[in-house]
Amino acid sequence: MQANSATMPPDALLSPYPPHPPLLPHPPLLQPLIALQRVHKQFDNGLQALSDVSLSVAPGEFVALLGPSGCGKSTVLRLAAGLDAASSGTVQAPALLPGRTSETAYVFQEPTLLPWASVFDNVWLPLRLQGRSRADAAATVRQVLARVGLADFEQAYPAALSGGMKMRASIARALVTQPRVLLMDEPFAALDDITRQKLNADLLQWWHGRLMAALFVTHSVAEAVFLSQRVLVMAPRPGRVVAELVIPQPYPRSADFRHSSAFADACRAVGAALSEAHDGPARQLPMAGLR
């Protein structure tokens, strides 16, 4: 469901787009690592969580899922992680392939660190489950701890860490296996705004250039615009993708981007799509592009 912004007028916010476009690889020539086609999900209690959801995320692409609570954002992540199954439609992701579960990393809203284990041992855990000894994994663990700014805290325990440091440790644990797919479910929602903005910038540095497919769930318009190349807006009851907005700002993105007219324009467009998805009638909105 990728909009081709080159075909849209500069002032287009909501322009006509086929209701079920083909999944196009982005960047060009790269096949999606995550692909949902016409997916429906109904739980055993009868709740229709997702209806006719199609989306794709290619290697090296950062896509945000934005929408109100209860619109199925986390359900999409669970399907991509192989933690749940669609009722109908098709889901393609490395996590669904035998022997390739280690290619997918999942970062939850809470850091979910083991309180009795040091930062080093928490980050080592995925490698330990793969059969790598502490000594064999030590260089890899220390390298990723340095990347996330925790090189001096490898022997600290979670109780001694701030909220931002706990989340850094959680992200380090996700990155230590060098995943191809990074799934993040509102990882910065509980943090103060200064820490959140810092971690947004750091996350882009950790992701950029590594050909990971990143799918990031958020309630924040500003966070979605700053991080992603595409924002998929979802509406609830049932959960569905109702708008797609392209954020053309190149990487790397500095803090100055947040103060630019391009950022403000993108936030207004994404905010308008979110408001219509939340407050408007239950109908499929056309896709959107930003120039």
C-alpha beads as a LAMMPS data file, in Angstrom:
LAMMPS data file: protein, C-alpha beads

291 atoms
290 bonds

1 atom types
1 bond types

-500.0 500.0 xlo xhi
-500.0 500.0 ylo yhi
-500.0 500.0 zlo zhi

Masses

1 110.0

Atoms # bond

1 1 1 0.000 0.000 0.000
2 1 1 2.615 2.518 -0.941
3 1 1 1.527 5.796 -2.467
4 1 1 3.506 7.051 -5.430
5 1 1 3.864 10.689 -4.433
6 1 1 5.410 11.592 -7.784
7 1 1 1.982 11.348 -9.379
8 1 1 0.309 13.661 -6.860
9 1 1 -0.041 17.473 -6.984
10 1 1 2.102 19.377 -4.451
11 1 1 -0.859 20.477 -2.368
12 1 1 -2.559 17.079 -2.295
13 1 1 -3.573 15.853 1.136
14 1 1 -6.236 13.339 0.216
15 1 1 -6.184 12.336 -3.431
16 1 1 -7.848 9.422 -5.242
17 1 1 -6.058 6.101 -4.964
18 1 1 -7.153 2.547 -5.786
19 1 1 -8.753 0.868 -2.752
20 1 1 -6.469 -2.170 -2.932
21 1 1 -3.210 -1.194 -4.678
22 1 1 -0.553 -3.830 -5.284
23 1 1 2.232 -4.068 -2.734
24 1 1 5.138 -2.153 -4.232
25 1 1 8.704 -2.711 -2.996
26 1 1 10.401 0.259 -1.367
27 1 1 13.197 1.081 -1.886
28 1 1 12.956 0.068 -5.563
29 1 1 13.867 -3.522 -6.462
30 1 1 13.727 -4.711 -2.834
31 1 1 10.965 -7.183 -2.045
32 1 1 9.030 -6.575 1.195
33 1 1 10.113 -8.447 4.284
34 1 1 6.664 -7.916 5.817
35 1 1 3.559 -8.156 3.644
36 1 1 -0.091 -8.358 4.675
37 1 1 -2.658 -8.854 1.924
38 1 1 -6.406 -8.463 2.570
39 1 1 -5.981 -9.629 6.170
40 1 1 -8.915 -10.102 8.518
41 1 1 -8.582 -11.044 12.176
42 1 1 -11.487 -12.094 14.390
43 1 1 -10.924 -13.281 17.936
44 1 1 -12.726 -16.196 19.565
45 1 1 -15.043 -13.812 21.431
46 1 1 -16.322 -12.482 18.102
47 1 1 -14.359 -9.209 18.148
48 1 1 -13.351 -8.177 14.632
49 1 1 -9.875 -6.758 15.258
50 1 1 -8.784 -6.240 11.637
51 1 1 -10.668 -5.889 8.378
52 1 1 -9.100 -6.038 4.914
53 1 1 -5.660 -4.798 5.990
54 1 1 -2.928 -4.651 3.342
55 1 1 0.531 -3.213 3.948
56 1 1 4.183 -3.898 3.247
57 1 1 7.558 -3.005 4.730
58 1 1 10.742 -3.497 2.702
59 1 1 14.352 -3.851 3.877
60 1 1 15.694 -0.463 4.906
61 1 1 12.219 1.023 5.309
62 1 1 10.756 2.622 8.440
63 1 1 6.941 2.571 8.584
64 1 1 4.778 3.909 11.411
65 1 1 1.338 2.599 12.366
66 1 1 -0.658 5.464 13.848
67 1 1 -4.157 5.321 15.243
68 1 1 -6.386 5.457 18.320
69 1 1 -6.469 2.728 20.929
70 1 1 -8.282 -0.389 19.817
71 1 1 -7.644 -0.011 16.087
72 1 1 -5.535 -3.159 15.757
73 1 1 -2.007 -1.717 15.594
74 1 1 -0.577 -4.216 18.065
75 1 1 -2.489 -7.026 16.360
76 1 1 -0.670 -6.210 13.121
77 1 1 2.659 -6.467 14.959
78 1 1 1.691 -9.793 16.504
79 1 1 0.811 -11.173 13.072
80 1 1 4.160 -10.014 11.666
81 1 1 5.949 -11.568 14.655
82 1 1 4.203 -14.914 14.243
83 1 1 2.583 -14.552 17.674
84 1 1 -0.925 -14.758 16.224
85 1 1 -2.573 -15.971 13.014
86 1 1 -4.867 -14.160 10.607
87 1 1 -8.450 -15.370 10.221
88 1 1 -8.171 -14.830 6.465
89 1 1 -5.838 -13.175 3.992
90 1 1 -2.088 -13.719 3.738
91 1 1 0.787 -12.705 5.999
92 1 1 4.400 -12.962 4.873
93 1 1 7.234 -12.344 7.344
94 1 1 10.520 -14.032 8.323
95 1 1 9.039 -14.990 11.711
96 1 1 6.613 -17.327 9.942
97 1 1 9.379 -19.281 8.213
98 1 1 10.992 -22.336 9.840
99 1 1 14.367 -21.615 11.399
100 1 1 14.172 -17.854 10.865
101 1 1 12.551 -16.581 14.063
102 1 1 15.828 -14.941 15.141
103 1 1 15.523 -12.548 12.191
104 1 1 12.699 -10.715 13.983
105 1 1 13.064 -8.548 17.100
106 1 1 10.100 -7.241 19.094
107 1 1 10.355 -4.260 21.466
108 1 1 7.370 -3.848 23.784
109 1 1 5.993 -0.750 25.488
110 1 1 7.559 -1.914 28.756
111 1 1 11.290 -2.783 28.758
112 1 1 10.538 -6.312 30.131
113 1 1 14.060 -6.692 31.521
114 1 1 14.886 -9.534 33.903
115 1 1 15.203 -7.733 37.276
116 1 1 17.673 -10.283 38.690
117 1 1 20.028 -10.010 35.697
118 1 1 22.582 -7.331 34.872
119 1 1 22.301 -5.195 31.763
120 1 1 24.940 -7.378 30.128
121 1 1 23.063 -10.577 30.919
122 1 1 19.743 -9.124 29.753
123 1 1 21.259 -8.218 26.384
124 1 1 23.082 -11.547 26.169
125 1 1 19.806 -13.481 26.672
126 1 1 18.784 -13.866 22.968
127 1 1 22.283 -15.062 22.071
128 1 1 22.292 -17.393 25.063
129 1 1 19.031 -18.919 23.815
130 1 1 20.792 -19.487 20.488
131 1 1 23.459 -21.499 22.308
132 1 1 26.233 -18.893 22.489
133 1 1 28.262 -18.864 25.687
134 1 1 28.818 -15.718 27.726
135 1 1 32.460 -15.576 26.693
136 1 1 31.694 -16.113 23.020
137 1 1 28.952 -13.456 23.017
138 1 1 30.823 -10.881 25.127
139 1 1 32.261 -8.849 22.245
140 1 1 28.914 -8.718 20.426
141 1 1 27.037 -7.689 23.580
142 1 1 29.549 -4.969 24.445
143 1 1 29.454 -3.640 20.895
144 1 1 25.685 -3.200 20.947
145 1 1 25.784 -1.723 24.470
146 1 1 28.230 0.873 23.195
147 1 1 25.919 1.639 20.268
148 1 1 23.012 2.411 22.608
149 1 1 25.109 4.399 25.090
150 1 1 25.227 1.818 27.898
151 1 1 28.880 0.741 27.714
152 1 1 29.489 1.930 31.276
153 1 1 26.399 0.192 32.695
154 1 1 26.845 -3.447 31.679
155 1 1 27.049 -4.599 35.315
156 1 1 24.136 -2.447 36.499
157 1 1 20.767 -4.000 37.352
158 1 1 17.444 -2.713 35.983
159 1 1 16.408 -1.236 39.336
160 1 1 19.339 1.175 39.109
161 1 1 18.431 2.448 35.636
162 1 1 16.243 5.336 34.555
163 1 1 13.255 4.711 32.294
164 1 1 15.196 5.822 29.236
165 1 1 18.165 3.616 30.111
166 1 1 15.896 0.606 30.614
167 1 1 14.449 1.150 27.156
168 1 1 17.952 1.470 25.699
169 1 1 18.781 -1.900 27.253
170 1 1 15.596 -3.375 25.802
171 1 1 16.473 -2.064 22.333
172 1 1 20.046 -3.354 22.703
173 1 1 18.618 -6.793 23.453
174 1 1 16.558 -6.528 20.253
175 1 1 19.522 -5.413 18.134
176 1 1 22.067 -7.911 19.441
177 1 1 20.894 -10.654 17.059
178 1 1 21.193 -8.288 14.065
179 1 1 17.544 -8.790 13.068
180 1 1 16.159 -8.148 9.596
181 1 1 12.777 -7.085 11.038
182 1 1 12.334 -4.676 13.959
183 1 1 8.838 -4.482 15.476
184 1 1 8.248 -1.777 18.093
185 1 1 5.016 -1.363 20.051
186 1 1 4.950 2.163 21.525
187 1 1 8.361 1.720 23.154
188 1 1 8.714 5.370 24.211
189 1 1 5.122 6.085 25.312
190 1 1 5.906 6.136 29.044
191 1 1 8.948 8.422 28.767
192 1 1 9.158 12.182 29.236
193 1 1 9.241 14.215 26.041
194 1 1 12.942 15.145 26.234
195 1 1 13.995 11.514 26.681
196 1 1 11.542 10.425 23.995
197 1 1 12.911 12.856 21.423
198 1 1 16.477 11.816 22.217
199 1 1 15.613 8.139 21.799
200 1 1 13.776 8.905 18.536
201 1 1 16.959 10.433 17.132
202 1 1 19.130 7.616 18.464
203 1 1 16.779 4.965 17.085
204 1 1 17.132 6.379 13.592
205 1 1 20.921 6.220 13.935
206 1 1 20.777 2.567 15.059
207 1 1 18.384 1.631 12.236
208 1 1 19.677 3.743 9.342
209 1 1 21.773 1.931 6.757
210 1 1 21.262 -1.547 8.206
211 1 1 18.494 -2.680 5.824
212 1 1 16.184 -3.558 8.695
213 1 1 12.465 -3.395 8.008
214 1 1 11.063 -1.365 10.919
215 1 1 7.363 -1.296 11.817
216 1 1 6.693 1.145 14.658
217 1 1 3.401 1.577 16.553
218 1 1 2.677 4.974 18.085
219 1 1 -0.121 7.316 19.161
220 1 1 2.067 10.365 18.525
221 1 1 1.737 12.289 15.247
222 1 1 5.077 14.061 15.791
223 1 1 6.888 10.806 16.564
224 1 1 5.444 9.106 13.485
225 1 1 6.464 11.995 11.215
226 1 1 9.979 12.312 12.648
227 1 1 10.815 8.620 12.426
228 1 1 9.179 7.206 9.361
229 1 1 9.194 7.246 5.600
230 1 1 5.521 6.308 5.509
231 1 1 2.741 6.740 8.070
232 1 1 -0.180 4.314 7.886
233 1 1 -3.220 5.709 9.693
234 1 1 -5.609 3.154 11.163
235 1 1 -9.232 3.485 12.242
236 1 1 -11.036 1.289 14.803
237 1 1 -14.080 -0.986 14.870
238 1 1 -12.927 -2.845 12.911
239 1 1 -9.226 -2.015 12.613
240 1 1 -8.246 -1.007 9.101
241 1 1 -5.726 1.161 7.283
242 1 1 -7.532 4.257 6.053
243 1 1 -4.734 6.549 4.905
244 1 1 -1.088 6.435 3.927
245 1 1 1.147 9.488 3.996
246 1 1 4.675 9.651 2.616
247 1 1 7.267 11.651 4.586
248 1 1 9.887 12.590 1.960
249 1 1 12.445 14.106 4.348
250 1 1 15.774 12.310 3.727
251 1 1 17.829 10.614 6.415
252 1 1 19.677 11.345 8.576
253 1 1 17.103 13.564 10.303
254 1 1 18.429 15.970 12.887
255 1 1 16.524 17.734 15.659
256 1 1 16.248 20.736 13.302
257 1 1 13.725 18.798 11.227
258 1 1 11.228 19.140 14.108
259 1 1 11.379 22.939 13.711
260 1 1 11.039 23.022 9.919
261 1 1 8.037 23.965 7.823
262 1 1 8.204 20.517 6.191
263 1 1 7.745 18.888 9.601
264 1 1 4.847 21.191 10.468
265 1 1 3.142 20.523 7.128
266 1 1 3.548 16.778 7.540
267 1 1 2.187 16.871 11.096
268 1 1 -0.856 18.841 9.951
269 1 1 -1.573 16.365 7.151
270 1 1 -1.080 13.312 9.339
271 1 1 -3.099 14.904 12.151
272 1 1 -5.971 15.653 9.785
273 1 1 -5.991 12.063 8.532
274 1 1 -5.922 10.775 12.108
275 1 1 -8.788 13.081 13.157
276 1 1 -10.922 11.917 10.255
277 1 1 -10.103 8.298 11.009
278 1 1 -11.063 8.786 14.663
279 1 1 -14.055 11.097 14.377
280 1 1 -15.308 10.665 10.834
281 1 1 -17.737 8.158 9.401
282 1 1 -16.678 4.527 9.151
283 1 1 -15.519 4.557 5.542
284 1 1 -12.305 3.912 3.670
285 1 1 -10.342 7.099 3.095
286 1 1 -8.250 7.566 -0.033
287 1 1 -4.510 7.338 0.358
288 1 1 -2.467 10.486 0.761
289 1 1 0.893 11.788 -0.290
290 1 1 3.066 14.654 0.871
291 1 1 5.387 16.601 -1.340

Bonds

1 1 1 2
2 1 2 3
3 1 3 4
4 1 4 5
5 1 5 6
6 1 6 7
7 1 7 8
8 1 8 9
9 1 9 10
10 1 10 11
11 1 11 12
12 1 12 13
13 1 13 14
14 1 14 15
15 1 15 16
16 1 16 17
17 1 17 18
18 1 18 19
19 1 19 20
20 1 20 21
21 1 21 22
22 1 22 23
23 1 23 24
24 1 24 25
25 1 25 26
26 1 26 27
27 1 27 28
28 1 28 29
29 1 29 30
30 1 30 31
31 1 31 32
32 1 32 33
33 1 33 34
34 1 34 35
35 1 35 36
36 1 36 37
37 1 37 38
38 1 38 39
39 1 39 40
40 1 40 41
41 1 41 42
42 1 42 43
43 1 43 44
44 1 44 45
45 1 45 46
46 1 46 47
47 1 47 48
48 1 48 49
49 1 49 50
50 1 50 51
51 1 51 52
52 1 52 53
53 1 53 54
54 1 54 55
55 1 55 56
56 1 56 57
57 1 57 58
58 1 58 59
59 1 59 60
60 1 60 61
61 1 61 62
62 1 62 63
63 1 63 64
64 1 64 65
65 1 65 66
66 1 66 67
67 1 67 68
68 1 68 69
69 1 69 70
70 1 70 71
71 1 71 72
72 1 72 73
73 1 73 74
74 1 74 75
75 1 75 76
76 1 76 77
77 1 77 78
78 1 78 79
79 1 79 80
80 1 80 81
81 1 81 82
82 1 82 83
83 1 83 84
84 1 84 85
85 1 85 86
86 1 86 87
87 1 87 88
88 1 88 89
89 1 89 90
90 1 90 91
91 1 91 92
92 1 92 93
93 1 93 94
94 1 94 95
95 1 95 96
96 1 96 97
97 1 97 98
98 1 98 99
99 1 99 100
100 1 100 101
101 1 101 102
102 1 102 103
103 1 103 104
104 1 104 105
105 1 105 106
106 1 106 107
107 1 107 108
108 1 108 109
109 1 109 110
110 1 110 111
111 1 111 112
112 1 112 113
113 1 113 114
114 1 114 115
115 1 115 116
116 1 116 117
117 1 117 118
118 1 118 119
119 1 119 120
120 1 120 121
121 1 121 122
122 1 122 123
123 1 123 124
124 1 124 125
125 1 125 126
126 1 126 127
127 1 127 128
128 1 128 129
129 1 129 130
130 1 130 131
131 1 131 132
132 1 132 133
133 1 133 134
134 1 134 135
135 1 135 136
136 1 136 137
137 1 137 138
138 1 138 139
139 1 139 140
140 1 140 141
141 1 141 142
142 1 142 143
143 1 143 144
144 1 144 145
145 1 145 146
146 1 146 147
147 1 147 148
148 1 148 149
149 1 149 150
150 1 150 151
151 1 151 152
152 1 152 153
153 1 153 154
154 1 154 155
155 1 155 156
156 1 156 157
157 1 157 158
158 1 158 159
159 1 159 160
160 1 160 161
161 1 161 162
162 1 162 163
163 1 163 164
164 1 164 165
165 1 165 166
166 1 166 167
167 1 167 168
168 1 168 169
169 1 169 170
170 1 170 171
171 1 171 172
172 1 172 173
173 1 173 174
174 1 174 175
175 1 175 176
176 1 176 177
177 1 177 178
178 1 178 179
179 1 179 180
180 1 180 181
181 1 181 182
182 1 182 183
183 1 183 184
184 1 184 185
185 1 185 186
186 1 186 187
187 1 187 188
188 1 188 189
189 1 189 190
190 1 190 191
191 1 191 192
192 1 192 193
193 1 193 194
194 1 194 195
195 1 195 196
196 1 196 197
197 1 197 198
198 1 198 199
199 1 199 200
200 1 200 201
201 1 201 202
202 1 202 203
203 1 203 204
204 1 204 205
205 1 205 206
206 1 206 207
207 1 207 208
208 1 208 209
209 1 209 210
210 1 210 211
211 1 211 212
212 1 212 213
213 1 213 214
214 1 214 215
215 1 215 216
216 1 216 217
217 1 217 218
218 1 218 219
219 1 219 220
220 1 220 221
221 1 221 222
222 1 222 223
223 1 223 224
224 1 224 225
225 1 225 226
226 1 226 227
227 1 227 228
228 1 228 229
229 1 229 230
230 1 230 231
231 1 231 232
232 1 232 233
233 1 233 234
234 1 234 235
235 1 235 236
236 1 236 237
237 1 237 238
238 1 238 239
239 1 239 240
240 1 240 241
241 1 241 242
242 1 242 243
243 1 243 244
244 1 244 245
245 1 245 246
246 1 246 247
247 1 247 248
248 1 248 249
249 1 249 250
250 1 250 251
251 1 251 252
252 1 252 253
253 1 253 254
254 1 254 255
255 1 255 256
256 1 256 257
257 1 257 258
258 1 258 259
259 1 259 260
260 1 260 261
261 1 261 262
262 1 262 263
263 1 263 264
264 1 264 265
265 1 265 266
266 1 266 267
267 1 267 268
268 1 268 269
269 1 269 270
270 1 270 271
271 1 271 272
272 1 272 273
273 1 273 274
274 1 274 275
275 1 275 276
276 1 276 277
277 1 277 278
278 1 278 279
279 1 279 280
280 1 280 281
281 1 281 282
282 1 282 283
283 1 283 284
284 1 284 285
285 1 285 286
286 1 286 287
287 1 287 288
288 1 288 289
289 1 289 290
290 1 290 291
